[in-house]
Amino acid sequence: MPDITVQRHGDRWAILEPGAESPTKEFETRDAAEQAARAMAADGEVHVREDDPTGLADAQDHGAGAPEGTPAGGPTGVSGRERARINQAGL
């Protein structure tokens, strides 16, 4: 089987197959990407690159998509009084 490469892709981790122009799959964590790569590689090797050769990590705007006036990943305009006090499973 072919060797598979796992590398950073912006703030995610990507799996690249030999000869592919773009990532085959992307994952939130390195561990998840490595596990999937091992399954795809079968008898081949899995290579891990810590750097992001695409440069997406440098160009990415981590606050993009957040409503104006709120920090990236912060509240979405719901005040503390409007939030649920406890998690209600099954609702």
C-alpha positions in Angstrom: 0.0 0.0 0.0 1.1 3.6 -0.5 2.7 5.7 2.2 0.5 8.4 3.7 1.5 11.8 5.0 -0.2 13.6 7.9 0.5 17.3 8.1 -0.9 20.5 9.5 -3.5 22.2 7.3 -4.4 25.6 8.9 -5.7 24.8 12.4 -6.6 21.2 11.4 -4.7 18.1 10.4 -4.8 16.7 6.9 -4.1 13.3 5.3 -2.3 13.4 1.9 -2.0 10.4 -0.4 0.9 10.2 -2.9 0.1 12.1 -6.1 -2.9 14.0 -4.6 -3.1 17.7 -5.2 -5.3 18.3 -2.1 -5.9 16.6 1.2 -7.9 13.4 1.1 -9.4 14.0 4.6 -9.1 16.6 7.4 -9.4 16.1 11.1 -9.6 18.4 14.2 -6.8 16.6 16.0 -3.5 15.0 15.1 -4.4 11.8 16.9 -7.5 11.3 14.8 -5.6 12.0 11.6 -2.9 9.6 12.5 -5.4 6.8 13.3 -7.2 7.3 10.0 -3.9 7.4 8.1 -2.7 4.1 9.7 -6.0 2.5 8.5 -5.6 3.9 5.0 -1.9 3.0 4.7 -2.4 -0.7 5.7 1.2 -2.0 5.2 2.6 1.4 4.1 4.2 4.0 6.3 2.7 7.0 7.9 4.8 10.2 7.9 3.9 13.1 10.1 4.9 16.7 9.3 4.6 19.3 12.1 4.8 22.3 9.7 2.1 23.5 7.4 3.6 23.7 3.9 0.4 25.4 2.6 0.9 28.5 4.8 -2.8 28.4 5.8 -1.9 28.8 9.5 -0.3 32.2 8.8 -3.0 33.4 6.5 -6.0 32.2 8.5 -8.3 34.7 10.3 -9.3 32.9 13.4 -11.9 35.6 14.2 -13.7 35.2 10.8 -17.3 34.5 11.1 -17.7 35.8 14.6 -20.4 38.4 15.1 -19.1 42.0 15.3 -18.2 43.1 18.8 -17.7 39.6 20.1 -14.3 37.8 20.5 -13.6 34.8 18.3 -15.1 31.7 19.8 -16.9 33.9 22.4 -20.5 34.5 23.3 -23.0 34.9 20.5 -25.1 37.7 22.0 -26.9 35.7 24.6 -26.7 37.3 28.0 -25.9 35.2 31.2 -29.5 35.5 32.3 -30.8 33.9 29.1 -28.5 30.9 29.2 -29.7 27.6 30.7 -28.6 27.0 34.2 -28.0 23.3 33.8 -27.6 21.0 30.8 -30.9 19.2 30.3 -30.2 15.8 28.6 -32.7 14.7 26.1 -34.1 18.0 25.2 
